[in-house]
Amino acid sequence: MMSRFSPAPYPHKSAPRAAPRPTLFRRSRLVYIALAAVFLYLLVTGHSPLSLLPHQGSKHDPSTRYKGVNWSQYAYFQYATSSAYLCNSVMIFEALHRLGSKADRILMYPEKWDTQIESQSDRDSQLLVKARDWYNVRLVPVDIPVTHDKDEQDGQQPASFTKFAAWNTQRYRRVLYLASDVTLLKTLDELFLLLSTPVAMMREHWSLPSKKVLTPRLILLEPSDDEFERLSTSVRPDIRQDGDNDADILNRFYGDTALVLPHQAYGLLSSEFRTEDHRRYIGNTYNLWDPEDALRVASLIHFIDEPFPKPWIMWPHALLAEQHPKCKAEDCRNKDAWMTLYDDFRRRRKDVCALLSATAPEWPPRNASKKAWPA
């Protein structure tokens, strides 16, 4: 008797064999398979020229890359004082969510705002609710001033000392503050696991070698009551030195002691794709600039691009014609990358915030001695 799980017995007569396929057909099929494998590899690894920015999904999953990490001890920190910058912060949280970041997310905003959506045009409340419900952001209302339309269109972010409140989040071991006028290409979770240090920042590489200063555009910090008190005291009107801004104070406190982060990974500027001299970014005179390599290395892009306005403001046509990146012979990669960065930001702004770009200012400005907008 045949076992229940025995294979079926072979038939008594062998089935007729199919005629062998021609060798040429077999070779062609192997070629097609090989080509498909190469294309799939390029697509997955980001080497495809069809997509300069890896927005389609996470390059890695921090939960598998860093097993055993208690991510509730770490947080990304944002603050916003205007509708434009609120949208920027929500775009950052959307990117962190999409890219698979596991750390907590904090947003400080003016206490005059609320999460009660009163109408379809109540965009600030809508964005606060979206950040909380879609991207698991912890909302923290604080007493900071609200900026209105003119400052939004100028790209101006007042109350920059609000970032010092990141030191007042002692429930976390480490907090990462980011300037919000950026495009995230990768999660930055790896920074939380660096060796312990009170503060880590980047050098303002675009000012080297004449100035050796830290930039406040990215700050990895360990929250501390003492440091928060020290920073808070430094901004009091009776203490603060005339003309001091947040960068001045941070450089005075941490300029000689901060751990310096690599700007190639965390400080790539949008203006780098327009400049002819890349020595400050590269750090030497013998390596060559390659825009595709720069994008592969970069974890985020900072929109510093004077005289161009911030990416949520449309370009004046005359300015674009004068100063957009130029092709060299048939190499248009700098131009393509630069255009893609701005187009991508505006598309995501519309998708995430339901906001269109602000109207372009006049160019050249009427008062030639004054900037049309802050850099």
KEKEBA-562745 format. One line per 2 residues: number of its first residue (from 0); for each residue x, y, z of C-alpha. Coordinates in nm, 3 decimals, m for minus. Example, Ala and Ser with C-alpha at 12.3 -4.5 7.8 and 13.67 -1.06 7.14 Angstrom:
2
0> 1.230,m0.450,0.780; 1.367,m0.106,0.714;
END
This chain:
375
0> 0.000,0.000,0.000; 0.135,0.340,m0.096;
2> 0.208,0.583,0.187; m0.017,0.889,0.214;
4> 0.276,1.122,0.157; 0.464,0.918,m0.100;
6> 0.536,1.079,m0.435; 0.314,0.976,m0.719;
8> 0.445,0.666,m0.898; 0.609,0.717,m1.234;
10> 0.397,0.616,m1.532; 0.491,0.300,m1.708;
12> 0.553,0.487,m2.030; 0.778,0.789,m2.046;
14> 0.616,1.113,m2.165; 0.750,1.237,m2.494;
16> 1.031,1.491,m2.452; 0.992,1.845,m2.587;
18> 1.214,1.936,m2.875; 1.528,2.123,m2.758;
20> 1.509,2.502,m2.795; 1.759,2.660,m3.029;
22> 2.083,2.773,m2.865; 2.030,3.130,m2.992;
24> 1.695,3.152,m2.809; 1.854,3.037,m2.482;
26> 2.137,3.289,m2.514; 1.893,3.573,m2.588;
28> 1.688,3.487,m2.282; 2.002,3.495,m2.065;
30> 2.094,3.835,m2.207; 1.748,3.972,m2.127;
32> 1.766,3.834,m1.772; 2.111,3.988,m1.720;
34> 1.997,4.327,m1.850; 1.691,4.319,m1.623;
36> 1.911,4.236,m1.324; 2.146,4.526,m1.400;
38> 1.854,4.769,m1.439; 1.701,4.649,m1.111;
40> 2.036,4.693,m0.934; 2.073,5.050,m1.062;
42> 1.718,5.131,m0.962; 1.753,4.993,m0.611;
44> 2.099,5.138,m0.537; 2.010,5.484,m0.661;
46> 2.255,5.489,m0.954; 1.981,5.539,m1.208;
48> 1.996,5.876,m1.384; 1.614,5.868,m1.390;
50> 1.593,5.962,m1.022; 1.841,6.196,m0.854;
52> 1.659,6.208,m0.522; 1.574,5.889,m0.325;
54> 1.223,5.989,m0.218; 1.052,5.664,m0.309;
56> 1.140,5.477,0.006; 1.387,5.406,0.282;
58> 1.746,5.320,0.196; 1.769,5.122,0.519;
60> 1.555,5.033,0.814; 1.701,5.162,1.141;
62> 1.511,4.895,1.336; 1.714,4.623,1.166;
64> 2.037,4.821,1.139; 2.048,4.906,1.509;
66> 1.893,4.621,1.704; 1.834,4.670,2.073;
68> 1.825,5.052,2.061; 1.566,5.226,2.279;
70> 1.462,5.494,2.030; 1.232,5.666,2.280;
72> 1.548,5.817,2.431; 1.612,6.024,2.117;
74> 1.415,6.295,1.939; 1.418,6.529,1.640;
76> 1.340,6.887,1.739; 1.168,7.154,1.529;
78> 1.011,7.489,1.605; 0.798,7.716,1.386;
80> 0.680,8.075,1.415; 0.516,8.120,1.074;
82> 0.296,7.927,0.835; 0.583,7.886,0.589;
84> 0.817,7.738,0.847; 0.542,7.527,1.000;
86> 0.498,7.365,0.661; 0.876,7.313,0.635;
88> 0.878,7.134,0.970; 0.585,6.912,0.876;
90> 0.768,6.825,0.552; 1.067,6.715,0.761;
92> 0.846,6.497,0.979; 0.684,6.347,0.669;
94> 1.029,6.261,0.534; 1.140,6.105,0.864;
96> 0.822,5.897,0.867; 0.866,5.790,0.506;
98> 1.236,5.709,0.544; 1.179,5.488,0.848;
100> 1.321,5.696,1.134; 1.250,5.548,1.478;
102> 1.332,5.845,1.703; 1.065,6.066,1.860;
104> 0.961,6.398,1.703; 0.900,6.730,1.881;
106> 0.747,7.049,1.739; 0.733,7.374,1.936;
108> 0.491,7.637,1.807; 0.332,7.964,1.926;
110> 0.071,7.911,2.194; m0.161,8.144,2.001;
112> m0.210,7.866,1.750; m0.437,7.572,1.824;
114> m0.545,7.235,1.689; m0.913,7.327,1.645;
116> m0.973,7.333,1.269; m1.228,7.608,1.220;
118> m1.244,7.608,0.840; m1.087,7.461,0.528;
120> m0.859,7.765,0.510; m0.727,7.716,0.865;
122> m0.401,7.577,0.735; m0.192,7.616,1.052;
124> m0.432,7.408,1.261; m0.459,7.150,0.983;
126> m0.082,7.112,0.968; m0.049,7.080,1.345;
128> m0.312,6.807,1.349; m0.148,6.633,1.054;
130> 0.191,6.637,1.225; 0.038,6.491,1.542;
132> m0.191,6.229,1.387; m0.001,6.126,1.072;
134> 0.363,6.155,1.180; 0.343,6.099,1.558;
136> 0.481,6.441,1.645; 0.465,6.564,2.005;
138> 0.323,6.918,1.991; 0.452,7.170,2.245;
140> 0.290,7.518,2.252; 0.527,7.784,2.384;
142> 0.536,8.160,2.428; 0.712,8.270,2.109;
144> 0.607,8.540,1.860; 0.415,8.465,1.543;
146> 0.554,8.582,1.209; 0.317,8.712,0.946;
148> 0.296,8.710,0.568; 0.575,8.953,0.482;
150> 0.834,8.769,0.689; 0.716,8.436,0.548;
152> 0.772,8.553,0.193; 1.108,8.702,0.286;
154> 1.213,8.363,0.417; 1.276,8.517,0.758;
156> 1.255,8.311,1.077; 1.251,8.532,1.389;
158> 1.284,8.408,1.746; 1.584,8.199,1.642;
160> 1.679,8.167,2.009; 1.382,7.930,2.043;
162> 1.612,7.649,1.932; 1.781,7.677,2.274;
164> 1.465,7.518,2.418; 1.596,7.188,2.278;
166> 1.829,7.178,2.582; 1.517,7.181,2.801;
168> 1.395,6.836,2.691; 1.556,6.631,2.968;
170> 1.334,6.329,2.912; 1.566,6.247,2.619;
172> 1.931,6.144,2.617; 1.991,6.318,2.287;
174> 1.804,6.565,2.067; 1.874,6.663,1.706;
176> 1.776,7.011,1.590; 1.755,7.078,1.214;
178> 1.700,7.402,1.028; 1.371,7.345,0.849;
180> 1.464,7.484,0.506; 1.614,7.152,0.399;
182> 1.535,6.843,0.199; 1.602,6.515,0.380;
184> 1.741,6.240,0.160; 1.810,5.988,0.436;
186> 1.719,5.938,0.798; 1.973,6.084,1.043;
188> 1.914,5.829,1.319; 2.280,5.723,1.315;
190> 2.380,6.055,1.474; 2.201,5.967,1.797;
192> 2.441,5.675,1.849; 2.765,5.871,1.827;
194> 2.995,5.868,2.130; 2.866,6.088,2.410;
196> 2.945,6.457,2.370; 2.754,6.764,2.493;
198> 2.723,6.920,2.145; 2.802,6.817,1.787;
200> 2.776,7.064,1.498; 2.922,7.131,1.154;
202> 3.171,7.391,1.048; 3.043,7.664,0.820;
204> 3.255,7.521,0.540; 3.150,7.788,0.290;
206> 3.328,8.047,0.509; 3.658,7.860,0.527;
208> 3.945,7.936,0.549; 3.883,8.302,0.639;
210> 3.634,8.213,0.916; 3.637,7.896,1.125;
212> 3.295,7.895,1.287; 3.018,7.648,1.366;
214> 2.683,7.666,1.188; 2.360,7.628,1.390;
216> 2.181,7.458,1.100; 2.224,7.114,1.260;
218> 2.283,7.063,1.633; 2.312,6.726,1.805;
220> 2.289,6.793,2.178; 2.250,6.629,2.516;
222> 1.972,6.806,2.708; 2.084,6.967,3.031;
224> 1.926,7.194,3.291; 2.254,7.377,3.341;
226> 2.315,7.435,2.971; 1.958,7.548,2.915;
228> 1.991,7.797,3.199; 2.322,7.922,3.063;
230> 2.183,7.969,2.712; 1.862,8.128,2.836;
232> 2.059,8.377,3.044; 2.278,8.467,2.746;
234> 1.980,8.602,2.545; 1.847,8.831,2.816;
236> 1.850,9.194,2.694; 2.071,9.303,2.983;
238> 2.321,9.023,2.913; 2.323,8.973,2.536;
240> 2.592,9.157,2.346; 2.480,9.400,2.078;
242> 2.415,9.225,1.749; 2.450,8.876,1.893;
244> 2.248,8.606,1.718; 2.208,8.238,1.794;
246> 2.517,8.144,1.593; 2.734,8.393,1.783;
248> 2.624,8.257,2.120; 2.668,7.892,2.018;
250> 3.015,7.963,1.883; 3.112,8.146,2.201;
252> 2.993,7.852,2.414; 3.095,7.554,2.199;
254> 3.329,7.678,1.927; 3.633,7.507,2.077;
256> 3.468,7.199,2.227; 3.192,7.078,1.993;
258> 3.236,6.754,1.804; 3.258,6.856,1.437;
260> 3.033,6.662,1.198; 3.130,6.607,0.832;
262> 2.970,6.865,0.605; 2.981,6.637,0.300;
264> 2.717,6.418,0.463; 2.519,6.677,0.657;
266> 2.595,7.019,0.508; 2.556,7.010,0.130;
268> 2.416,7.343,0.007; 2.190,7.392,m0.293;
270> 2.428,7.667,m0.409; 2.704,7.407,m0.450;
272> 2.544,7.305,m0.779; 2.579,7.661,m0.912;
274> 2.931,7.744,m0.801; 3.245,7.693,m1.009;
276> 3.481,7.652,m0.712; 3.414,7.342,m0.502;
278> 3.736,7.339,m0.299; 3.566,7.446,0.025;
280> 3.312,7.165,m0.004; 3.563,6.898,m0.116;
282> 3.829,7.007,0.132; 4.125,6.981,m0.106;
284> 4.245,7.085,m0.452; 4.298,6.746,m0.615;
286> 3.962,6.565,m0.594; 3.704,6.650,m0.858;
288> 3.345,6.760,m0.799; 3.080,6.514,m0.911;
290> 2.717,6.618,m0.846; 2.588,6.261,m0.847;
292> 2.851,6.151,m0.596; 2.768,6.451,m0.377;
294> 2.399,6.356,m0.373; 2.480,5.994,m0.292;
296> 2.692,6.097,0.007; 2.454,6.367,0.133;
298> 2.189,6.292,0.392; 2.021,6.629,0.345;
300> 2.035,6.945,0.134; 2.033,7.295,0.285;
302> 1.869,7.566,0.075; 2.130,7.841,0.100;
304> 2.151,7.990,m0.246; 2.193,8.367,m0.246;
306> 2.074,8.562,m0.443; 1.795,8.306,m0.502;
308> 1.507,8.309,m0.253; 1.405,8.014,m0.039;
310> 1.244,7.723,m0.229; 0.886,7.808,m0.127;
312> 0.919,8.140,m0.313; 0.910,8.141,m0.693;
314> 1.217,8.256,m0.885; 1.216,8.592,m1.063;
316> 1.251,8.505,m1.432; 1.527,8.760,m1.484;
318> 1.730,8.618,m1.194; 1.683,8.261,m1.316;
320> 1.802,8.355,m1.666; 2.110,8.525,m1.523;
322> 2.230,8.282,m1.260; 2.094,7.930,m1.305;
324> 2.360,7.654,m1.338; 2.506,7.630,m1.685;
326> 2.579,7.313,m1.880; 2.942,7.237,m1.960;
328> 2.965,7.097,m2.310; 2.701,6.823,m2.290;
330> 2.724,6.776,m1.913; 2.408,6.922,m1.757;
332> 2.415,6.724,m1.432; 2.463,7.030,m1.209;
334> 2.172,7.208,m1.373; 1.952,6.896,m1.362;
336> 2.031,6.830,m0.995; 1.970,7.193,m0.896;
338> 1.640,7.215,m1.082; 1.532,6.878,m0.940;
340> 1.599,6.993,m0.583; 1.372,7.295,m0.615;
342> 1.102,7.119,m0.816; 1.096,6.833,m0.566;
344> 1.064,7.071,m0.269; 0.774,7.257,m0.430;
346> 0.596,6.937,m0.528; 0.621,6.796,m0.176;
348> 0.512,7.129,m0.027; 0.197,7.107,m0.234;
350> 0.140,6.739,m0.150; 0.212,6.761,0.224;
352> 0.090,7.111,0.310; m0.153,7.191,0.026;
354> 0.041,7.516,m0.025; 0.159,7.671,m0.348;
356> 0.477,7.874,m0.384; 0.478,8.240,m0.287;
358> 0.491,8.498,m0.566; 0.835,8.585,m0.697;
360> 0.975,8.921,m0.582; 1.096,9.178,m0.830;
362> 1.445,9.147,m0.969; 1.665,9.338,m0.951;
364> 1.539,9.489,m0.624; 1.461,9.860,m0.631;
366> 1.705,9.929,m0.351; 2.021,9.777,m0.492;
368> 2.211,9.831,m0.167; 1.968,9.607,0.023;
370> 1.907,9.235,m0.024; 1.571,9.148,m0.174;
372> 1.541,8.871,0.088; 1.761,8.721,0.356;
374> 1.988,8.434,0.255;
END
